[in-house]
Amino acid sequence: MTNPVIAVLGASGAVGRAAVRELHALGHTGLRLGGRTASALCTVAEEDPTGHDETVWADATAPDGLRALTEGCDIVLNCAGPTYRLRATVASAALAAGADCVDVAGDDPAAEDLLAAGDPARDGRTVVLSAGALPGLSSLLPRWLAGQGLDGVSALTAHCGGLETCSPTVAHDLMLSLTSGGADGAAYGEALAAVRGGRRVPRALRAAEDTEHHAFPGRVALQPYLSGESERLATVLGLDRLDWYNVHPGPAVRALLNVLPGRLAAGDDPAELADRLFLAADLDLAGREPYYVMDFELSGTASGRPATAGLTLRAASSYRLTAAVGALAVDAVLRAGVPAGVHFARDVLDPGSVVRHLRDRGVADLRPTGAAAGADHVEEGVL
């Protein structure tokens, strides 16, 4: 496809702005930048070296608020939220305009809405959901790791988290994820649960409030958390056990997260709690450098003997990781690398291509260990 029209919703946000840069780096120009604040969009457009990006007012929460953005475009990249409130709103608008769509989030609720309205594959259209850091990269990296030096895999331990600002969208989505975000109206995941014998086991693990982990500087809190994405990853890889930990380096955020379920159950205003969350993130970050880490260790066999393969990713921001995955998904759809229908990024993006992009673009530093130590020289990545 020559000169496709790519629309980016939420282009002036933390993810959207980074996604615009990633799309430019992939050779896409003349982007249509959508959002609610004209001045912020113009600032993003001024970064286009070709000067061909255009700005369009767009609001997914307003009637016909996406018409000007979606009409005449080939694909929409949605970087706006809150995810679990919008669900399939943006993807549906794109499909109605005859365009494909990539959503950096969306997850199961969006997929359910889209399929309930009729499979887009009937019209030859493609939607890719969960094309972000977590979910998205959180499954792509273990899938890549499983192919590096191991004959078979049986167990995965993951630690993901960091110290960075918390956008309003992320804060609101976190509130919503406590009661939605998963399949069939369930919560996004379950605290303390893990996979044992290939199945979810409630309360299999315990939280650690003040501990150390080799991939994270300083003292951190570890919160076991099993999401639907992680369960599906365990099935795809054929894992017997999976332990997944969300890592919280900041005491202010962790203290608030500990009381969130109770405060919501008591009737506290979710919007007020979201405000407290991103203020807590700023407090934890004060005077410190932001970072985000994904650390994975797979156990299995190599040449018939027990072996492990590990990978630690370090980046300055999870937002840029999300932007990179979203841009790669857009590029894959435009190159006809993704079939028509509704898909999750973890299932249709090539993990090796994602790893190479993160390394070559300097998005993250990737350090393999164990059986994966020599894989593709990814240790040469630059933060």
C-alpha positions in Angstrom: 0.0 0.0 0.0 1.5 3.4 -1.0 1.0 6.4 1.2 -1.6 4.9 3.6 -3.5 7.4 5.7 -2.8 6.5 9.4 -4.9 8.2 12.1 -3.5 8.3 15.6 -6.1 9.0 18.4 -4.7 10.5 21.6 -1.7 11.7 19.6 -0.6 14.3 22.2 -0.7 11.9 25.2 2.3 10.0 26.7 1.8 7.0 24.4 0.4 8.8 21.4 3.3 11.2 21.0 5.8 8.4 21.3 3.8 6.3 18.8 3.9 9.2 16.3 7.7 9.2 16.5 7.8 5.4 16.1 5.6 5.5 13.0 7.9 8.2 11.5 10.9 6.0 12.2 9.2 3.2 10.3 8.8 5.4 7.3 5.2 6.5 7.7 4.5 10.2 7.0 1.4 12.4 6.6 -0.2 11.1 9.8 -3.6 12.3 10.9 -3.2 13.3 14.6 -6.4 13.3 16.6 -7.2 14.6 20.0 -9.2 17.2 22.0 -6.5 19.9 22.5 -5.6 21.7 19.3 -2.4 23.4 20.7 -1.0 20.1 22.0 -1.7 18.4 18.7 0.0 21.2 16.8 3.1 20.8 19.0 3.3 17.1 18.0 2.7 17.8 14.3 5.7 20.3 14.4 8.0 17.4 15.2 7.3 15.8 11.8 10.5 16.2 9.8 8.4 16.2 6.5 5.8 18.7 7.7 3.0 16.6 6.3 1.2 15.5 9.5 -2.2 17.0 10.0 -4.3 17.6 13.1 -8.0 16.8 13.6 -10.2 17.4 16.6 -11.4 14.0 17.9 -13.2 12.8 21.0 -14.2 9.2 21.4 -16.7 10.1 24.1 -18.7 12.6 21.9 -21.4 11.8 19.4 -19.7 11.7 15.9 -16.5 12.7 17.7 -14.4 10.3 15.6 -16.0 11.0 12.2 -13.4 13.5 11.0 -10.6 11.3 12.2 -11.7 8.1 10.7 -13.2 9.1 7.4 -10.9 8.4 4.5 -8.2 6.8 6.6 -6.7 3.3 6.1 -6.0 2.5 9.7 -6.5 4.0 13.2 -4.1 3.6 16.0 -5.9 4.2 19.3 -3.7 5.5 22.1 -6.7 7.0 24.1 -8.5 5.8 27.1 -9.7 4.9 29.6 -9.6 1.5 27.9 -12.3 -0.3 29.9 -14.7 2.6 29.5 -14.2 3.0 25.7 -14.0 -0.7 25.0 -14.6 -1.1 21.2 -15.7 2.5 20.6 -12.7 3.5 18.5 -12.3 0.2 16.7 -16.0 0.2 15.8 -15.8 3.8 14.4 -12.7 2.8 12.3 -14.6 -0.3 10.9 -17.6 1.8 10.1 -15.4 4.1 8.1 -13.9 1.1 6.2 -10.6 1.3 8.1 -8.5 -1.2 10.1 -7.6 -0.5 13.7 -4.8 -1.1 16.2 -5.5 -0.5 19.9 -2.6 -0.3 22.4 -5.1 -1.7 24.9 -8.7 -2.8 24.3 -8.2 -6.3 25.7 -11.0 -8.9 26.1 -13.9 -6.4 26.5 -13.2 -4.8 23.2 -12.8 -8.2 21.5 -16.1 -9.3 22.9 -17.9 -6.2 21.7 -16.5 -6.4 18.2 -17.3 -10.1 17.7 -20.8 -9.6 19.1 -21.4 -7.0 16.3 -20.1 -9.4 13.7 -16.6 -10.6 12.8 -14.7 -7.8 10.9 -13.1 -10.5 8.7 -16.4 -10.7 6.8 -15.5 -7.3 5.3 -11.8 -8.0 5.0 -11.0 -5.7 8.0 -8.5 -6.2 10.7 -8.4 -5.2 14.3 -5.3 -5.8 16.6 -5.9 -5.3 20.3 -3.6 -5.3 23.4 -0.7 -3.9 21.2 1.2 -2.4 24.2 3.7 -3.2 26.9 1.4 -5.0 29.3 -0.6 -6.7 27.8 1.2 -7.3 24.6 5.0 -7.2 25.0 4.5 -9.1 28.3 3.7 -12.2 26.2 5.8 -11.5 23.1 9.1 -11.5 25.1 8.5 -14.8 26.8 7.5 -16.3 23.4 10.8 -15.1 22.0 12.7 -16.4 25.0 11.1 -19.8 24.6 12.8 -20.1 21.2 16.3 -19.3 22.4 18.3 -22.3 23.3 15.6 -24.4 25.1 14.1 -27.6 23.7 11.1 -27.4 25.9 9.8 -25.2 28.7 7.9 -26.0 31.8 8.0 -22.9 34.1 8.1 -19.1 33.9 8.7 -16.5 36.5 8.1 -12.9 35.6 8.7 -9.6 37.4 7.3 -6.4 35.7 7.1 -2.9 37.0 9.0 0.4 37.4 9.1 3.9 38.6 7.5 6.4 36.3 4.7 9.0 36.1 1.1 7.6 36.1 -1.1 9.2 33.4 -4.7 9.9 34.1 -5.7 7.2 31.6 -3.6 4.6 33.3 -4.9 5.6 36.7 -8.5 5.3 35.7 -7.9 2.0 33.9 -6.3 0.6 37.0 -9.5 1.5 39.0 -11.7 -0.1 36.3 -9.5 -3.2 36.1 -10.4 -4.2 39.6 -13.9 -5.1 38.5 -13.6 -5.4 34.7 -11.1 -5.8 31.9 -11.1 -9.6 31.7 -13.2 -12.0 29.7 -16.9 -12.3 30.2 -17.1 -9.3 32.6 -14.5 -10.6 35.0 -11.8 -8.5 36.6 -8.6 -8.1 34.6 -6.7 -10.6 36.9 -6.5 -12.1 40.3 -4.0 -11.1 43.0 -2.0 -14.0 44.6 -3.0 -16.5 42.0 -0.6 -18.5 39.9 -0.6 -21.4 37.4 0.1 -24.9 38.8 -0.3 -28.0 36.8 -1.3 -25.9 33.9 -4.3 -24.3 35.7 -5.1 -21.2 37.7 -4.7 -21.8 41.5 -6.1 -19.0 43.7 -3.8 -17.8 46.6 -0.9 -19.8 45.5 1.6 -17.1 46.2 2.2 -14.4 48.8 3.1 -10.7 48.5 6.4 -9.4 49.7 6.2 -5.8 50.9 9.9 -5.0 51.4 12.4 -7.0 49.5 15.0 -7.0 46.8 15.2 -8.3 43.2 18.3 -8.5 41.0 16.6 -6.6 38.1 15.4 -3.7 40.2 17.4 -1.1 42.1 16.7 -0.6 45.8 13.9 -2.1 47.9 10.7 -3.1 46.2 7.3 -4.7 46.9 6.3 -7.8 44.9 2.6 -8.4 44.2 1.6 -11.8 42.7 -0.9 -11.2 40.0 -2.3 -13.6 37.3 -4.1 -12.0 34.4 -6.0 -13.6 31.6 -3.2 -12.8 29.2 -0.7 -14.6 31.5 -3.0 -17.7 31.7 -3.2 -17.8 27.9 0.6 -17.5 27.7 1.0 -20.5 30.0 -1.3 -22.5 27.7 0.5 -21.5 24.5 3.9 -22.3 25.9 2.6 -25.5 27.6 3.8 -24.3 31.0 3.2 -26.4 34.1 3.7 -23.4 36.4 3.8 -19.6 36.0 4.5 -17.1 38.8 3.8 -13.5 37.8 4.8 -10.5 40.0 3.9 -6.9 39.6 6.8 -4.9 41.1 6.2 -1.6 42.9 9.4 0.3 43.8 7.6 3.4 45.2 6.1 3.3 48.8 3.4 5.9 48.1 1.9 4.0 45.2 2.1 0.7 46.9 0.4 2.0 50.1 -2.5 3.3 48.0 -2.8 0.1 46.0 -3.1 -1.8 49.2 -6.3 0.1 50.2 -7.8 0.6 46.8 -10.2 -2.4 46.8 -11.5 -1.6 50.2 -11.9 2.1 49.4 -13.8 1.3 46.2 -16.0 -1.2 48.0 -16.7 1.5 50.6 -18.0 3.8 47.9 -15.1 6.2 47.4 -15.2 8.2 44.1 -13.0 6.3 41.6 -12.0 9.6 39.9 -10.7 11.0 43.2 -8.8 7.8 43.9 -7.3 8.0 40.4 -6.1 11.5 41.1 -4.5 10.2 44.3 -2.8 7.5 42.3 -1.0 9.7 39.8 -0.1 12.1 42.6 1.4 9.2 44.5 3.4 8.2 41.5 4.8 11.7 41.2 5.7 11.6 44.9 7.6 8.3 44.5 9.4 9.6 41.4 10.6 12.9 43.0 14.3 13.2 42.7 14.7 9.8 41.0 15.2 8.6 37.4 12.2 6.9 35.8 12.6 3.4 34.6 10.6 0.3 33.6 11.7 -3.3 33.9 10.5 -6.6 32.5 12.4 -9.7 33.8 11.6 -13.2 32.7 13.1 -16.6 33.6 12.0 -19.8 31.8 12.9 -23.2 33.0 13.0 -26.2 30.7 15.5 -28.5 29.0 18.3 -28.1 26.5 19.9 -31.2 24.9 17.9 -33.3 27.3 19.2 -31.7 30.4 17.6 -29.1 32.8 18.3 -25.5 31.7 17.1 -22.0 32.1 16.8 -19.0 29.8 16.4 -15.5 31.1 15.7 -12.0 29.7 15.8 -8.6 31.4 14.4 -5.6 29.6 15.1 -2.1 30.9 13.6 1.0 29.4 13.1 4.6 30.5 9.4 4.3 30.1 6.6 1.8 29.6 4.8 4.4 27.5 7.5 4.2 24.9 7.4 0.4 24.9 3.7 0.6 24.4 4.1 3.1 21.5 6.7 0.9 19.8 4.5 -2.2 19.9 1.5 -0.2 18.7 3.5 1.2 15.8 4.8 -2.2 14.8 1.3 -3.6 14.8 0.1 -0.8 12.5 3.1 -1.5 10.2 2.3 -5.2 10.2 -1.3 -4.7 9.2 -0.4 -2.3 6.4 2.1 -4.8 5.1 -0.7 -7.4 5.0 1.2 -9.3 7.7 -1.9 -9.8 9.8 -5.0 -11.6 8.5 -8.5 -10.1 8.6 -10.4 -10.5 11.9 -10.0 -9.6 15.5 -6.6 -10.5 17.0 -4.4 -9.8 20.0 -0.9 -8.5 19.3 0.7 -11.4 21.1 -0.7 -13.8 18.6 0.1 -12.0 15.4 3.3 -10.0 15.8 6.6 -11.8 15.2 8.4 -11.8 18.6 11.9 -11.7 16.9 11.0 -8.6 14.8 9.7 -6.8 18.0 12.9 -7.6 19.9 15.1 -6.4 17.0 13.1 -3.2 16.7 13.4 -2.4 20.5 17.1 -3.1 20.3 17.9 -1.2 17.0 15.8 1.8 17.9 17.3 2.1 21.3 13.9 1.7 22.9 15.2 -0.7 25.6 18.2 -2.5 26.8 17.7 -6.3 26.5 20.0 -8.7 28.4 19.5 -12.4 27.8 21.0 -14.9 30.3 21.4 -18.7 30.5 20.6 -20.6 27.4 19.5 -17.4 25.6 22.7 -15.5 26.4 24.0 -15.5 22.8 20.7 -15.0 21.1 20.8 -12.4 18.2 23.3 -10.3 20.2 20.4 -8.5 21.8 22.6 -7.6 24.7 23.9 -4.7 22.6 20.7 -2.8 22.9 21.0 0.8 24.3 18.8 2.3 26.9 
